[in-house]
Every structure is written in structure tokens, then in C-alpha cells.
Amino acid sequence: MDALEKVTGDARFTADVQLPGMLYAALLRAPVPSGRITKLDLSAALALDGVRGGLTLTDVERIKIDGVQILEHDVRYANQVIAAVCADTLEIAERALHAISCDIDASHPVLTVDDAVAPNAPNVRPHGNLPRNTPRKFSRGDIDAGLRDADVTITREYRTPVALHTALEPHGAVADWSGGMLTVWESTQGIFLTRTELAKAFGLPLSKVRVIKNYMGGGFGAKNGASHATYAAAALSRKLGRPVRCVLDREGEQSDAGNRPATTQLVTLGAKRDGRLTAIKLEAKVPLGAAGWLGGPARIYHEIYACPNVHTVETFAYVNTSPMASFRAPGHTEGAFGLECAMDVLARELNIDPLELRKRNYADRDQDKSRPYSHKALDVCYEAGAERFGWTRARAARPSTGRVRRGVGMASVIWGAGGGPPAYATVRLNRDGTIEVLTGAQDLGTGARTVLAQIAAEVLGARLTDVRTILGDTERLPYASNSWGSITTASVGPAVRVAAEEACDALFDAAAGILGTEPSDLESHDSEIHAKSNDKCVLFRDVCEKLGDVMIIGQGSRGPNPDKTAIGAFAAQFAEVEVDTETGRVRVLRIVAAHDSGRIVNPTLAESQLEGGIIQGLGYALFEERALDATLGLPLNPTMHDYKVPTIGDVPVIDAFFVDTADPVANHIGVKGLAEPPMRTQSRMLSAERCLRFR
Amino acid sequence: MDALEKVTGDARFTADVQLPGMLYAALLRAPVPSGRITKLDLSAALALDGVRGGLTLTDVERIKIDGVQILEHDVRYANQVIAAVCADTLEIAERALHAISCDIDASHPVLTVDDAVAPNAPNVRPHGNLPRNTPRKFSRGDIDAGLRDADVTITREYRTPVALHTALEPHGAVADWSGGMLTVWESTQGIFLTRTELAKAFGLPLSKVRVIKNYMGGGFGAKNGASHATYAAAALSRKLGRPVRCVLDREGEQSDAGNRPATTQLVTLGAKRDGRLTAIKLEAKVPLGAAGWLGGPARIYHEIYACPNVHTVETFAYVNTSPMASFRAPGHTEGAFGLECAMDVLARELNIDPLELRKRNYADRDQDKSRPYSHKALDVCYEAGAERFGWTRARAARPSTGRVRRGVGMASVIWGAGGGPPAYATVRLNRDGTIEVLTGAQDLGTGARTVLAQIAAEVLGARLTDVRTILGDTERLPYASNSWGSITTASVGPAVRVAAEEACDALFDAAAGILGTEPSDLESHDSEIHAKSNDKCVLFRDVCEKLGDVMIIGQGSRGPNPDKTAIGAFAAQFAEVEVDTETGRVRVLRIVAAHDSGRIVNPTLAESQLEGGIIQGLGYALFEERALDATLGLPLNPTMHDYKVPTIGDVPVIDAFFVDTADPVANHIGVKGLAEPPMRTQSRMLSAERCLRFR
């Protein structure tokens, strides 16, 4: 529905916002990964023509992000923001950065988990390098008994690199303090969470902070709340009394706006001869960077396959690199790589078809809490995917020989995509019969405006072109949660449906009076209401016009999910790749992805998300890796030129589809999330090493 | 509640809106009041550096305001807009106007009603000079019988001048076409009406037009919908593909943004010897200007006093002067002047105290439809006002002699202030316990933000500082009607109360669980809830925090008024003035105003409105008059320097108060309107001629 705005350039992104008297902020970043600032002198920068002010530690002492201040005496990673200046133009602000005088007493950086946990390791964070001072452990059953009980055990170590979100639109905000209110335009996946964080940081009541998001060029988890740019813009605006724009440049985006942390996964699997898993064991190491939450790879080990004995240990450590952030199925994507690689090794050891091995360990209940799944069509995905891919035929083919060889692989997906927290929506009819859907959700670029409008249009029997969805304003729209965890359609969709049903009831009541019949006698389509008994009809707009100032308004909400069932999205993905055994070059030839995300509201948008996820996974597996100088701790490829995301030339034939079976329990529109699943196992399948070893 | 923003300059008015790439429009105005444009050539203007485009008749042929196009071949009044140009700065745009080449075949203007109705008068409007081709007549009872039945009859003619609204903030808009949507920031009393007008003018669905109004520097009726500035800005933005600002300069505001039309009122009253009216007769003439609705003086003659026989004739005519617009109690203010002057003449003839004469004709029912009043405390106003003024003592005093003489006068007020059409509101609590009131009403500067917040705070038992009111956005806020007819508090207030009650119920339900009691056991104040039975208490914010993402939201609406009762605001105003019998200079010494507007929600704001209305009435009576060259038809004083509004030095001691008795029937908050009553009879009381004749 917003294609026109996007292709014509009419769509206004955060960086397009311009306010009277607005200033531009530029950020000074640390040239070393570790040290202490001994001198920071902005006076020469502030004296420049057009420079209006600056920000140093003393301005922001009470502002904390994830427990870390936005400006600190301590440098904890390279490219950390250490000061900001604000000027009439961005060019002046950026030039002024060079006039800042800054001395740093550099120290030796901690760059790996092993370094971080070594005795006498310097502290990356004041309270030590281990979050909660201990690794995170999980046990189910008896891992030792499970390993003893196994006919076959295998152990392998897998490593995944640091990956960067690389959203087309960088982080950025325009902040405006006015009349004791802080208004922020922000490229964010969570307007209400950003509001909460800003209110807390600046000591404001929630009603005095407004967060607005119009269009957005991707988030992938790195934009869940307020960012450095947000806090810097808000703090500068407060200090200078003028609106301030702070948008990260590409280098800032690539080096200090979150990443998927690296992992090391030491995996042991034990199984009976028939393939049934008796033990899953994981020892993982995750360097989080200088801050971050504990997004580790273990959870998929706990839940994807039926296994009574599971033991995982994740050692997270703070290191002198830029902080991690959620990234499209955080933890699961990394974990899927390790576990599914190990499953293939196990299949080889057992001489069982890898797909068959997965089927034999099919979990029909949530493994953690032993709850039934609301609906699980992974078995259908296995069958349909294998059929479309020609799995049996491909497996039976003679192994390729010569320099360039081919191989096939597959993997399973699980993701908790039931929708999460409550959401609220309003559906109302204007006097001309046009319809507005209002909800404080946000559209990352995935099409929420269209999907929510479709739901309202279908309930009301309205033309889709008569419906507009209005999103992205904490002050004026009903509450909805972050657009994360693939939840928007599943969370907000049911609320829109309820609101549309309420509006439809009111509309039919009014129409029944006009048509001389009962509401139950009515049906609607194309924004017109028909009475079945007397064949009369009336347009929505004629009903609304007749009601005059009496408005048709429906309110809807969606409560929290009941805890009795587990809700998951599932998928099976298959790939065929070609490897040049001399150069190591991998070419992906084709991918088949069969997904169960419940009912699919908009196939075009949904399939686009599958394709996007698959391509992003392909980049993660084949090309993408944040390169860091192992001694100096400096990022080596924080640009689009050096950090290699896939181009259209790298993209294979993708046959991505949904089994499209509405989940009858998850919610009353039968949908589950779909944004994150396609990314997750794709990455694993494309490991060149595995393809070569595969058959 | 918004005082801080206003005094610090933080409050953003329409002219403060600035958008990326915004252009500035300037309007070319006709130098003669009547004629036909024979040539209009913008090419030299468009060739100037920085000029981006222009607007002529061909651009706007389908855009009509009140049946008149915004640009026409025909010039119907001096200063009519005939073209527009748009440039990078306002200075360039204004300079470019001088480069427009325009020839007008001027004709002799029609300037008075008598001219307009003369045989062979040129047509001001294509279909003639008389709206509906006939005067407007009204009859109740038998006027001839009433006059025959009278013991005393008097006849007088009164004239009122054209007055200008002179709002501090001129009309203006910023229009932005983007992605097929038209967004307009507008200084308007009616965001939803402006939306309707724009949608109609530009052929857009209502859902594709958004009207936003933040702060406003007065309207007084001239800003009820879209203005020339709005249409010009929108048409230019559509044409040029960039945002366009069009704000009237003061001369445009004073000469082409509405006015209170002049009247001539020939009044005949008949009464019995005891003062009871037997006949009220009016013949009025109202030159509307080149357009306008039929706002005439007759209605107050019909309704304010009990009289069985009433006959009024109003002859409206289109003339070659700028169009009239609603102006603070349109028609009533003019009519009150004529009727109340005549009542004083009658009192003198009958030798009855003027106050006593009014009491003897007290109407306890709506005279037109014979409905009972919901509540009428005019009698209390008479008593309380007379007491505070010292009416009896003043009347009994020896008439002053000498050059400077003193006199006293009084008058009655009636205004239909029951609230009008439906309104909708939302009241919601944030997770920190702060409260937001959302409604699509607008605040003219009269304090709606504060009053609506008070209503919500009182219902909820919240601290007022915890409540914020959010107004002025058609796209994101619930529908409310125009802020006209003194309706905002009476229309929107009840909707806010219902919404707050619904929110309070939800809040108490949640609190009862926390406090281990029943909701009926709870009471709240200062944003804290107490259980009467166990003396426990909990803060709003703790309840909300506990609810997490489950929001407390109340929805409220107010239906249309039932037609069975008449709802009116009433007042009695008293004045003492001093007249220099040689120079004619009048000094107003003191004014007492006793008003019945039902329950007063905010005494400070309400009294401020009384004072504002009284001062505006004083200006109307003593200083203000649009001067027009009687031959050329050109405005002579379209500036703040030449059009004399009262200064603080002209303002007497004002003792304005409310009898403050809640109207139990009008609505469930007991309020009635109060914006327009104070203006209305004030003007009449200050007629120097009357003061001199008075005692």
C-alpha cells in the first residue's frame, strides 16, 4: 500500500525530517579500543563559525544505555562515541570534530572470551568481564546418562563470525525539546520502548515524551530501542534549546550500532543406532562486545528436537569490541548452525538420511515445559520441501567428482512466533466511508501497513483501497509492542480484527435501519452492504453520511498469550551448492524453503520476507564477517565496500513457500511470525566445508 | 497547563511550521472592488530568481469556497486574491507580486444594501444580489394585533458597523502533498471541518487528508474552516510538489479574512403599561459582502424576552466588499445592540426601571419551540449583578451635570450554549501512571487543554500535573466538532468524563486486586488509590507498572442533545460610563458581568474569557469600525495602527463572575458555553448616545 510513496521518494524517513532551527550533530569516536580519556577539549571546535554547541561526559552523566553511559572517561571499544558537536550544517559539524583535542591513555584490549576470563584480565566493564560473574547453564534430564546410553556419539566444534545488520537506513533521530516535552523522530522498531528509555534517561514522565516513526529502511533487531544517536540528539537539543538531528554515517552504523556476536560451539550429540537422540551437549563461548544482553546459541539446542537429556553451558564475556545487539533470531541463528552441522555429522555416522534423522527426533511438544504446540506443521514442511527440492533423487545421485562438485543439504527451523505482548487498535469509518486503522505499531519496511489494512478490509467487507493504516506515534495511537521477534502481524493483527468486528457491528446496525432489515441479514463486500432478504444495498459512505457526526469506531485489543500451549513457527530449508575445490568458491544453485507460519495474510509480502531472510542467511554463511585487527582491536571493514553483503548476482533460484495452514490456537486470525525463521538455518546449510563432506 | 510553552515561545503556531524544501506563497490582491480581469501575466514574476511557481484561475477551477472560487476572472471586492506566487523565501515571493502584469476592467461597485437591491443593480454574484432572492422573514403570533394591543409603542433605528476579528494570529496554513496525501497545518477552529472542505475541494477521500493544529492565537469565528490561505497553499503544493506555507499578512487578515457585517435595525416595540411586551418588530438590512452565510440580528429578538407577537424581516445582500464570517455570537451581538437599546427607550417611555422591565418579560421557556430550559439562572444574574453593581443606588443618584457626565446601563444575554454535535475522547494511563486525554478538538487559545485535563483528573482522582491533553490532529485523534458556538467544554467535556470513568473503572478493578478489596471500597486522590476498609493504598503508577503491557484505556463519547429541552447560557451585564459632552469622548468606568454558564470548570480561564469578551465588545462599541471609502469601495484602515482595538488603557475595572450553578440537564458535567455571551450585550451598553439619554 505504500509502494507509491517509496518508489517516488515521497516516503519520509527519519533523516528527511527537518525542523525550524534544526542543528546537525556529528559524533567523535575513539580511535583505540581500550583506554582512558585524559583530556577532552572542545573549545577550538566550539569556536568555529556555525558550531552551536557540544556534548561531553558532564552533559550526560545520568544518561545510561544498557548500563553504559553514552559518553565515558573509559574507552571500551574502537569507534565508541566520546563527544559530539552540533552545528548549522552537517559539514561544519563533521569538520569541527577534527578541532577537538583528545588524549587517551590507551591500554591493551581484551578481544576474546579467553582473554576476558584469563586471571588478571583487565576489566572491560567496572564489575568484571563475566555477566552475572558466571556462565549460563541449562540442564534437562541427565546428560551423563544420556551419553552413556548412546550407541554413537560425535563431538565437533563450530565457529560463527560477527555479522553486521547493515540496514539500508542507518540509526538516527531528530530530537526536539519544546515546552518541557521531548519529541523524537526515530528509525526504531519500538516507538513505545524508545519512549520508555528516553523518559527514564531524561527523568521525564512518559506523557512528556513522544516518539514518531514514519517509514523505515530496516532494523533486523539493532533498532529495538533508543540508540546512541537518539540520546545524543536529545541531550544536545535539551542543552541548546533547538531541534537536533543525529544520523549515523555508514562507518558509525557498521562499527557501533550492534552486531550478531561471534560464537564458538563445542557440540556433542549422542544417539541410539536408530537415530533417536539420547544426549545434546553444548559448550559455547560468546564475546558480547563491551555491552549487550545474553543472546546465546543454546536455546535451539533445547527445543528443536525431542531429546530427554540436554546440557548447555554458555560463557558470555565482555570484550573491547562494539556491543552486540539482537539480530534476526538472535542466538537461534548461530545455534542452528552448530546443531544442524552436528546433526549432519551424526547422520553420516549412523548412515541415516539427514532428513530422516530429523524426522526421527520430531518434537511434538515444547521440550522445555512439555506443553503441546498450538499447531506444528514442520512435518508437512519436511515433506513438501523434500518433494519440491527433489531431495531423494538428489541424495541418490552419484557423487560429483572433479574440481567443481555439487552437494545438497537441509535443515530445520523453529522460532517462537506466537505474537507476544498485548496490542491495541482502533478501526474507524470516516463520513465518506473511508476506513482508518490506527495502532501504535511500526512498520520496519516489512509491510505492516498493508497487512493490517487487509485484515480490517476483510472483516468489514471493504475495498482495500478504502483502508489506510496509521502507525508510528506514541502520543496519538493505541499501544502496541516492539516490532521484534516476528510478532507484529500475530500481535497487532488480532487487535485490528476485533476493532474491525466492532466497527462492522455498528456499521451493520446502522445499515439494517436504512435497508429495513436485521443486521444478521446483511453481508458486505467492496464497501457495500447487501440485505439478503430484500436484495437492497447501501454503500458504506451513504451509511456514514447518514450518521453524520455519529462516528463508527471499533476498539480492539489482543491479550497476552495463554501459557498452556507453545506457539512456534517452523520450516525446512533445502539447498544445492557448487564448490570449486581448488579456489574454495561456493556457488549456491538453488534453495527450497517450506515454511509454517500459520495463515499467510499477504503472500507477496510474506514470500519477500522469506527471500530476504534467505539472502541475509546466505550472506552470513558465505561473505559477511566483521573483520577486526586481532592485535589492535580496530574494525577493518566498517563500510559497504569492504563488508560484503550479497549482491543480486549471488542470489540463487529461491523457491520459498508456505504450507499456509492457519494455526487455530495461536490467535483468532491464525497467524504466526515469519520474519526471522528464513534467516536461521539458511546460514548453516551453506557451509562450504559441509557441502564437500556431505555425500 | 500550556502557559509555560506560550510565555517561553516554545508553543509552535502554524507559522512556525517548517518542512524540508518548503516554499513561501504570496498573494496578489485586487486594487479595485469590482471589475473583470482582462489580462493576468505571471511570466515576468516566474522568471525571477528563487520564484518556483504561481497560481492562476486555471489551476484552481474546481476549488470553491462558499460557492466562490478562490481565484476568479471577476473581481468582487477590493483585496480579493487574484493570483499567487511561490518562492524560496517570503521576501522573494512578495517582490515577485510586483512583476505580475494584470489589467482589470473596473466597474462601479455596489456597496450598500440599497444599492444592491436597486433596479438594474449590477450583479455582485452571478445569480443576483439577494441570497435566495428574498429577504428572510419570521413571524410568531400576530404582530398587528400585538401592536394594536399595546399601550405604548416605540420605534427606533440602530446601525452597527463592520467589525474585524483582528485575531493576534492571522489565517495561515502549511500544506504538504506527499504520497497522494494532503497534510495541512492550519490555524483553524475546526480541524475536521477543514479536512472535509479540503477533501471536497481537491477530490480526495477523507482518509487522505490530515489537518493538524497545534497552538492558536484566536479565531473568533473567522477560522471555522479552510481559508483562502489554506486552498492556495494546498493548490500550490499539489502543483509544485513541495510543501508550501501561506500565511496572511496583517493587511490581508484585516481586509480579506472575514468580518462582522454591518446592520441597520428598524425596531418597533409594543408594551402594556405594566411593561409586558405585546409586539417585537424588526426590519433589518445586512450587507454580507461578496459572500457569506445569513448571520443576521433577528434571532435574539425572537428568543430573549417572552412576547407572543414577533415579526422580523432581514434583507441580506451581496455587495462589493470583503465577505463576512462568523464573529463571536454572530447576529446576536448586533441584534442585542438594537433590541436592548430599544428596551431602554421603552423603559423610559413607561417610566419603569430598565432592569425591572426585563424581569417583567422574563422567558421561562424557549419562545420558538416552547420547550422548557434545561436550567436558566438569568434571574439570579439580574439579582447578583445588580447587587454587585449597586444598580438601585446608581439609578437613584442625582443625574450628573456639567461637561463630563456619568451614566449607567445594563442588558441581558442569551446564547444557545448546550454543546452541539457529538464528540469522542480517549483517556489512557501510561505505565508510569501519567494520563493522556486524546480528542480531536482544538484549543483556540481559550484553555481547552487545561479544562479537559481537569475533567479527567477529577474523575480519576489524579494530580492535574499528571494529565496531558492532546488535541488538534484529524488523522490520529477521535472526532470532535468545530470549536465554535461556545461548544468545546460542553461537547467534549462529557465525552472526556465518560472516557475517564471507563479508565477509572479499569484502574480500580486492577487496584482492588492489589489491595485485596473490592473496587467499590476504593477512593482516589493525588494519583493514589485508598482502600477504605483496610487503609491500604497504592499509587496509580504502581498499578500500571504491575499491569505491564495491559493498558488502561477509556473511551468516551457524547451523543447529540435531546431536542426536548432548550439549553442556553445567560447573563446580565452592567456598566458605568463617563461622557465628555463637548468632545464626545466616552470613558468606561466599571463593568459588572454576572453569567450563568452552568458549572465553571476553571474559574481563571472562564473569567479571562468574560474579560476578553467584554473588552472586545467595548472595542466594538467605542473604537472599532472597518472604514471603507464610500465611493471607491477601498478599505481605509486594514492595519493594526488604523483599526483601533482597545488597549489596556481603555479597559475599565471589570467585575465578571459566574453564578456557577451546574445545569443538571444540559449534560452530565453540568456545563454550558461561555465564549460568546460576554461580547454580546457589552457592545450595546456602551453606546454614548444611550448613556447620555439614560437618566
Chai-1 contact restraints between the chains, C-beta under 6 A:
chainA,res_idxA,chainB,res_idxB,connection_type,confidence,min_distance_angstrom,max_distance_angstrom,comment,restraint_id
A,E5,B,G179,contact,1.0,0.0,6.0,A-B,restraint_1
A,D10,B,S178,contact,1.0,0.0,6.0,A-B,restraint_2
A,D10,B,G179,contact,1.0,0.0,6.0,A-B,restraint_3
A,Q18,B,P20,contact,1.0,0.0,6.0,A-B,restraint_4
A,P20,B,Q18,contact,1.0,0.0,6.0,A-B,restraint_5
A,S178,B,D10,contact,1.0,0.0,6.0,A-B,restraint_6
A,G179,B,E5,contact,1.0,0.0,6.0,A-B,restraint_7
A,G179,B,D10,contact,1.0,0.0,6.0,A-B,restraint_8
A,P205,B,D432,contact,1.0,0.0,6.0,A-B,restraint_9
A,P205,B,T434,contact,1.0,0.0,6.0,A-B,restraint_10
A,L206,B,N430,contact,1.0,0.0,6.0,A-B,restraint_11
A,L206,B,D432,contact,1.0,0.0,6.0,A-B,restraint_12
A,L206,B,T434,contact,1.0,0.0,6.0,A-B,restraint_13
A,S207,B,N430,contact,1.0,0.0,6.0,A-B,restraint_14
A,S207,B,T434,contact,1.0,0.0,6.0,A-B,restraint_15
A,S207,B,E436,contact,1.0,0.0,6.0,A-B,restraint_16
A,S207,B,R468,contact,1.0,0.0,6.0,A-B,restraint_17
A,P421,B,D549,contact,1.0,0.0,6.0,A-B,restraint_18
A,P422,B,D549,contact,1.0,0.0,6.0,A-B,restraint_19
A,P422,B,V550,contact,1.0,0.0,6.0,A-B,restraint_20
A,N430,B,L206,contact,1.0,0.0,6.0,A-B,restraint_21
A,N430,B,S207,contact,1.0,0.0,6.0,A-B,restraint_22
A,D432,B,P205,contact,1.0,0.0,6.0,A-B,restraint_23
A,D432,B,L206,contact,1.0,0.0,6.0,A-B,restraint_24
A,T434,B,P205,contact,1.0,0.0,6.0,A-B,restraint_25
A,T434,B,L206,contact,1.0,0.0,6.0,A-B,restraint_26
A,T434,B,S207,contact,1.0,0.0,6.0,A-B,restraint_27
A,E436,B,S207,contact,1.0,0.0,6.0,A-B,restraint_28
A,R468,B,S207,contact,1.0,0.0,6.0,A-B,restraint_29
A,I470,B,E475,contact,1.0,0.0,6.0,A-B,restraint_30
A,D473,B,R476,contact,1.0,0.0,6.0,A-B,restraint_31
A,E475,B,I470,contact,1.0,0.0,6.0,A-B,restraint_32
A,R476,B,D473,contact,1.0,0.0,6.0,A-B,restraint_33
A,R476,B,R476,contact,1.0,0.0,6.0,A-B,restraint_34
A,R476,B,L477,contact,1.0,0.0,6.0,A-B,restraint_35
A,L477,B,R476,contact,1.0,0.0,6.0,A-B,restraint_36
A,Y479,B,M551,contact,1.0,0.0,6.0,A-B,restraint_37
A,D549,B,P421,contact,1.0,0.0,6.0,A-B,restraint_38
A,D549,B,P422,contact,1.0,0.0,6.0,A-B,restraint_39
A,V550,B,P422,contact,1.0,0.0,6.0,A-B,restraint_40
A,M551,B,Y479,contact,1.0,0.0,6.0,A-B,restraint_41
A,Q555,B,Q555,contact,1.0,0.0,6.0,A-B,restraint_42
